Amino acid sequence: MKPAKNFYRNLMLPSNMGQYGNEIISMIKGEARYYSDSLKKALQEEFNYTDYIKKINSKVYGIYGDRGQKGYVNRISDLCLDDNIVAKINFRFVENSCHMPMIENHEMLADIIESILAE
């Protein structure tokens, strides 16, 4: 929703990079030609979509990878969101994954999505 702290700035866990990294990095590099330098910078550093969260009157879910640190106490504060935004979001964390939970831990991601749909 907006730039987070370093805890969230990794593509995959090192163990998963060994298995999937070359393919994922190759895919990202192949798509990079479609992004201008200013767009890349905006996507990494300058975006802020929290106004959309403020306007939503329905349930909002945030699904994040836990970066292999299930009990990390600052996982919410490291998202750099204001308290009023945090209060509107029901956070779910996919264990042992980062930005690619659909690859790193697809079973748990599917369970989380299923539980959301069942609510």
N, C-alpha and C positions, 0 to 999 in steps of 0.2 A: 504494500500500500504506500510505503515511502521507504527511503533508504534505512536499512537496519545496521546494527553494529557488526563487527567482524565475526561474531559467532555464526551469523547467517550467510557469510560470504564465502561459501565453498560449494562447488558443484555436486560432488559426491564424496562419500567416505573413502579414505585411501584404499581400503580393501575392495571396494566396488570399482574404483578407478582402474585397478589392475585388471578387472574382468571386463568392464564396459567402457573404460575411459577413451581408448583409441577411437572407437566407433562414434561415441558421443561428441568428442572434440572435433573429429572429422566432419560430422554433421553440422556442428555450430560454425566451423570455419567455412563450410560450403554455403551457409546462409548469410555469412557476414558481409558478402559483397552487396547485399541488398540494403544494408544499413549505413547511412552516412555517419561520419564521426560525431556530429552533433546529436544524432539520434541515439547512438551507442552511449554517449555521455549522459543524455537525458534518461535513458533506461536504467543506468547504473547509479546515477547520483542526484538527478534533479526532479524525479517524479514525486507526486504526492496526490494520492487518490482518496485521501481520508474524507474529503467533502462528500463523496458519494456515500460513504458509510453513514455520515451524519444525516443524510436525506432518506435513507432506507427505513421503512417502517415494518420490516419483516425480519425474520431470523437471519443472522449472518454467521457464517462459519469460516474459520481460518484454519486451514490444514497446512501444517509445517512439518518438516523433518526434524527430528530431535538431535541430529548430528552425532548420534551414538552416545549422547549424554542424557539419559532418561531423567535424571534428577536435577538437571541444571536449574538453579534457582532463579536466574536472570533471563530465562528464555522469553518471558513476556516483556520485561523492561527493555531487553536488547532489540526489540522491534521498533523502539523509538516512537511509540504511539502515545497520544494524549490519553489520560484516564477516561475521558468520555467516549473515546473510540474503543478502547479496550473493553469497557463495560458493555458495548453493543455486540461484541464478537464472542462466539462460543468456539474456543480454541481446541483443536485436536492435534495431537502430535504422532507422527508415524515414526516408530522406533527404527533406529539404525538406517536413517536416510537423511538426505540433504534436499537439494532442489529436484531430485529425480526419484521421488518415492514410487512412481509407477514402474521404475526399473529396479530400484534398490530393495523395496519391500512391498511389492504389489499386493500380497495377500492382506497385510494389515491395512493398506490404503483402501482396498476393496471393502474390508470389514467396516472401516470408518464411514465410508460413503454409504454403505448399506444401512448402518445405524442411523445416519442422518436422514436418509429417505424413509426410514421406519418411524420417525418421530411424528 
